[in-house]
C-alpha cells in the first residue's frame, strides 16, 4: 500500500527555513528514486530535488546550495530541508515516489509553502 503524506509547509519570511516531510504508510525501501516537486500558481509542476535508492541526489539549479533532500528508510520518510527561502519558492510542494521494480509512480496530496514578509 502506498500513501504519501506531506507535512511541514507553512508561511515563512524571506531568508527563513522550513523542513518538509513525506511519510509513506508502508516501507519506502520498495521505491527507487523519490523526490520533491513544486507547482506555483499558473506554472507547470517542476522538479525540485530527487534522491535515488542509493542516496544520489539531484537538484534544480534554482535551489542548489539552499535545499537538501534526504531519506530515512527506517522512518519511511523523505525530507526536504529548505534554507534561505525566497518569495519565488512559494508553491505547493509534492512528494513523489517511483517503484524500484516495475511501473508505478505515486504522489502525495501536496503541502503549501508561502514565502512572504
N, C-alpha and C positions, 0 to 999 in steps of 0.2 A: 504494500500500500504506500502511496506517495501523497503526502500532504505537506506542502511547503508553506510555512507561516513566517512572514517577515515582521520584525518589530524594531523599535529604536528610532523611528523617524520623529520629526517634530520641527519646531521653529527655533532657529539659531541665528545669532548675529554674524555678520561677515567676520571672518577670521576665527570663528569658533570651530568646535569639533562635535562629531556625533559618531556613534558606533551602531551600525545596523547588524541585526542577527537574522538568520534564516534557519529555522529548525524544521527538520523533517520528522514526520510521525514514525518513520521506521529508520533503518540504518542508511547512512549516506555512503557506506562502503560499496554499495551496488552501483554508485554513479561514477562516471568518468569525469569529464570536465563539468565544473559548476561555475556559476558566475553571477554577477550583478549587472543589470541593465537599467536604464532610466528613460523616462519619456516626459519631456516638458510639454506644456500646452502648445498645440499647433505644430509640434515637431514629431519626427519619427522616433521610435524606440532605438536607442543606441547602446552599444556595449560600453560598460564602464571598466570592468575587471573580470578576469576569469582565472581559475586555478584548476590544474589538472589533478588526476588521481595521484600523481607522483609529487605534487606540490609546485610544479612550474606555474608561474604567474605571467599574466599579460594585462597591460593597462592601456586605456585610451590616452592619447597624448595629453589631453586636457586635464587629466587627473594624476599623471605621473608625479612622483615625489610628494604627493599630498594624501593619496588614498593607499590603503593596504588591505589586500584580501587574504583571508586565511581560512582553513577548515580544520575542524576538530571532529574526527570520526567517532571518538568516544562519546561526544556530546551530540552527535548527529547535527552539527551546526556549522554553517558558513558565516563568516563575519566580514564586514566592510568597515574598517576604521577610516574615518574621513576627517582630515585636519585642514586648517587654513581654508575653510569653506568660503565660497564666493556666491554672489547672487545668481550667477549663471549655473550653479549646481542645483538650483531649485528644480525639482521634478518628482515624479512618482518613481520610486526605486523598486525594481522587481528582482526576485531571486529566480535563477534558472538552474535546472539540473538535467543532465543527459545520461541516459543509461550507458553503462560500461559495455554491456553485451546486448546487441540487438537494438532495434529502434526505440525511441521514446525520449521525448523532451518535455519537461514539466516546468510549470511556472507557479509562483506564488501570487497572492492577490495584490501585492504592492503595498508600499508604505510611503507616505508623503514626507518629503524633506523640503523645507522652506528656509531660505537664507535671506534674511532681511533685517534692516535696522529699524 
